[in-house]
């Protein structure tokens, strides 16, 4: 074989290898584009999908409302409640027992200091982290002094049968409906700014031995373990520790 023939064969082999490499690169690029498409399009579709109808609450102020607390911080009785916004029993507790306490003379007279604590555990064994996201959203409303209104909004629209009810766009829509500063809320929500605060509540719950919600403590002692306390149960616990002169 002549030298020129060898060079021709070598050139053909090099060209073939280049074509194979190019085909491999194109193939990889196509795969990447398909993956991006499959991931990105549903996300984009979800972002712009209509949020649907939801219940609007009537905002209301509470005496000495401050962040996640209501009442006199120097009160002789401290009531702490650990809740998960996906918990149906928490919704029932909030709309009955809690509502009565927050409207009671115990709060108005400065006898009770009421503290909400996040315990988002309902979806611990699920790939969906709706409990975490509701807690996250509620804390971003808290940042603007609107935790209790957002808390009411979340329970008013609780629907654990529908994943769409816990899409991020819904949480954003609730904040918008309450006329929060949306730039501030979105920055807070997207960065999960209060993850450490939520974890601190979870750690405290673990110290207390909390294993379900709602769990209600009066001066550090859990009342009615195993079932949701009624207003009468809560009043009895408060009266048992309230100083005689109060």
N, C-alpha and C positions, 0 to 999 in steps of 0.2 A: 504494500500500500504506500503510495506516495505521501510526502509530508503534507502537501496541500489537502490530500484526501483525509489524512488523520485530523488535521485542523478543522476540516468541514464536519467530520463526525463529532469532534469535541464541541464545536460550536452548536451543533444540533442538540447534543446532550444538555449543554448549559441552558439552551433556550427552553428545552423541555422541563428542566428543573425550575426555571424561573416561572414558567406557566403553572407548574404544580403549586409552587409557593404562592403565586398570585391567586390561584383558585382557592387555596386553603385560607388565605387572608380574606378573600371575598366571602367565603363560606362562614368564617368566624364573624365577620361584620354583619352578615345577614342574621345569624343567630342572635347576636347582641341586639340588633334592631328589633327583632321579634320579641325578645325578652323585655326590652324597654317599652315596646308597644303594649305587651300584655300587662305589664305592671302600671305603666303610666296612664293608659286610656281609662281603665276602671277608676283609678284615683282621680283623674280629671273629671270623669263623668260623675263620680260621687260628690266631688267638690261643688259642682254646679247643678246638681240635682235639686229640685225644689224641696224645701224642708218639710212641707206639709203643714197641716193645721196643728196648732197647739193651744193649750189653755193659758190665757193671760191672767196673772194674779193681780190683786190690788195691793200695791206696796203699802206697808204700814211701819210706823216707828215703834220701838219698844223703849221702856225706861232704861237709861244708862246702857244703851246698846253700844258695844265696842267690839268690832271684829267678830269672833266666834262666841262672845259672851254677852249676857244680858243681866243687869242688876248691879247691886252694890258689891264691889270687889272685897269690901271689908265685912260682908255679911257673915253672921255666925254659922250659916248653913251653906255648904257648897254642893250643888247638884251637878254631876257630870253625866253626860249621855254619850255613848259610843254608837254611831250609826253608819250604815251603808246606804247610799241613795238608791240602790237597787233592791233593798230589803222591803218587802211588802208589809211586814210587821212594823218596821220603822215608820212607814207612811201612816199606818193606823195610829201608832203612838203619837206621832207629830200632830196629827189632825184632831186628836182627842186629849190625851193626858198633857202633852206639852202645851197645847193651845190654852188649856184651862190654867195651867201654872203660870204661863207668861202674862195672863190677864188678871192674875190673882193679887190679893193684898200682900202676899209673901214677897213678891217682886217689888210692888209699889212702895211697900214700907221698908224696903232695904233689908229684909230678913234672909233672902235667898240670892245667892250668886249662881247663875246658870251657865254651864259651859258645854258647848257642842264639841265633840271630838270625832274626827274622821277615822273610821275603821273599815276601809274598802276591801272586803275579803270575799264577796259573793262570787267573783269570777277568778279566784285564785287557781282553779283547776281548768280554766278555759283559755284558749288562745286570744279571745277577746278580752280587753282590759277596760270594760265599760265602768266598773266600779272606780278604778284608778282615775279615769278621765272625768267622771262626775266630780270626784273629790278635787281634782286639779282645777276644773272649771269653777267650782264653788269658792276655792281659795283666791282665784283671780277676781271674782266678784267681791270677795272680802277686801282685797287690796284697794278697792274703790269705795269701801264702806257700805257695800250692798249684799253682804253675805246672807242675811236672813231673808231678803226678798228672793235671792237666787235659790236659796234652800227651799222656799215655798214653791218656786217655779218648778224645780226638779221633781218634787213630790206630786205636784198637781199634774205633771205630765209623765209620771212613772208608767212604763209599759214594758215589762220584762219579756213579753212575748215577741217583741219586734226589735231586731238589731238596728233598724233604721231610726228608732227612737233615741238611740245613743250614738248616732253619727256625730262627728265633730261639728258639722255644720249646724246641727240642732243646738248644741251648747252655745255656739256663736250667735245664733238667732235669738236665744233667750237673753243673752247679754244686750243685744241690739234692742230688743223689745223693752228692756228695762232702762234703755237710754244710757248705757255705760259708755265710757270713752273706748271706742272700738280698737283704736291703734294700741292703746295700753293693754286692753284685754287680750287681744290677739298675740301680742308680744309675750305676755305672761303665760297664756295658755300653750302656745307653741313651744316655749322653752321649759314648760313644767317647772316654773319658778319656785313653787312651794313644795317640791318633792320632799325636802328635808323636814319640813314642818309636819307633813302628813305622816312621814315615817316616825317622827317623834311621838305622834298620837298612837300609832300602831305599836311602838315599843312600850308605851305606857299601858296600853290594853293588854299586852302580853304579860307585863308585870302584875297587872290586876287579875290575870287569869281569864280574860274575856275570850269566849269561844262562840259568840253569836251576837246578833244585834236585834233590837236595841238592848244594850246593857246599861242600866242606870245605877249610879252610885250616889249615896248621900253621905257626905263627909268621909269618903273613902271606902264605904261599906256597900256592897252590892245588894240591892233590894229585889225581891221576887225573882230569884234566879230560876230560869227555865220557862218563864212566861212574861208577857208584856205587862208592866204595872199599870193599873188603873190610876186615875187621879186620886181616888181614896187611898190606894196603897202608898202613893207618893206623899200625900198629906200626912198619913200616919207616921211615915219614916221621918219626915221633916219635924213634926211635932215631938217625936221621941228624942230629938237632939237639940231642939230649939231651947235656949235658956229660958228659965221661968219668967224673967223680967222683960222678955222681948215681946 
